Amino acid sequence: MDLANIVEDTDRGFALDIIVTNPTGKTATIAGLSADIGRVIDVDTGQTVSGQYVSVTLCILFLSKAFAGLSKSR
């Protein structure tokens, strides 16, 4: 549960409430971490490239609890 404590620490950490929507349209608010990077280095040229790379980290345990009963895709 250490990971869950880190990922979901909205009181003392960097976690944010993230709204997740499943394929059936049901939504749930789950605490998690997010990153938004606006510039990256092109590995071939070494030049800074503008763009946007966004990611979120959620604890799969809380994600599966929020959407219990949703069938898994294969």
C-alpha positions in Angstrom: 0.0 0.0 0.0 3.0 2.3 -0.1 2.4 3.1 -3.7 -1.3 3.9 -3.0 -0.2 6.2 -0.1 2.2 8.1 -2.4 -0.1 8.3 -5.5 -3.2 9.3 -3.5 -1.7 11.8 -1.0 -3.7 14.9 -1.6 -3.1 16.3 1.9 0.7 16.5 2.0 1.8 15.2 -1.5 1.3 16.2 -5.1 -1.8 14.1 -5.9 -4.7 15.7 -7.7 -8.3 14.6 -8.2 -8.5 13.1 -11.7 -11.8 12.4 -13.4 -11.7 9.1 -15.2 -14.4 7.9 -17.7 -14.8 4.3 -18.6 -16.0 3.0 -22.0 -19.6 2.8 -20.8 -19.6 6.5 -19.8 -19.4 6.1 -16.1 -17.1 8.6 -14.4 -15.2 8.4 -11.1 -12.9 10.8 -9.4 -9.6 9.2 -8.3 -6.6 10.8 -6.7 -3.4 10.4 -8.7 -0.3 12.1 -10.0 -0.1 14.0 -13.2 2.7 15.4 -15.4 2.5 18.0 -18.2 5.7 18.5 -20.2 5.8 21.3 -22.7 9.3 20.9 -24.1 11.5 17.9 -24.9 14.9 17.4 -26.3 15.1 15.8 -29.8 17.6 12.9 -29.3 18.8 13.2 -32.9 19.5 16.9 -33.1 19.8 17.9 -29.4 17.4 20.7 -30.0 14.5 21.7 -27.8 11.2 20.8 -29.4 7.9 22.4 -28.3 5.0 20.1 -27.8 2.9 18.6 -25.1 3.2 15.3 -23.3 0.6 14.6 -20.6 0.4 11.6 -18.4 -1.3 10.5 -15.2 -0.5 7.8 -12.7 -3.3 6.0 -10.9 -3.3 3.1 -8.4 -4.8 0.2 -10.3 -6.4 -1.0 -7.1 -8.5 2.1 -6.7 -9.3 2.2 -10.4 -10.6 -1.3 -10.3 -12.7 -0.5 -7.2 -14.2 2.5 -8.8 -15.3 0.5 -11.9 -16.1 -2.8 -10.3 -18.0 -5.1 -12.6 -16.6 -3.7 -15.8 -15.5 -6.5 -18.0 -11.9 -6.7 -19.0 -11.0 -6.3 -22.7 -8.8 -8.9 -24.3 
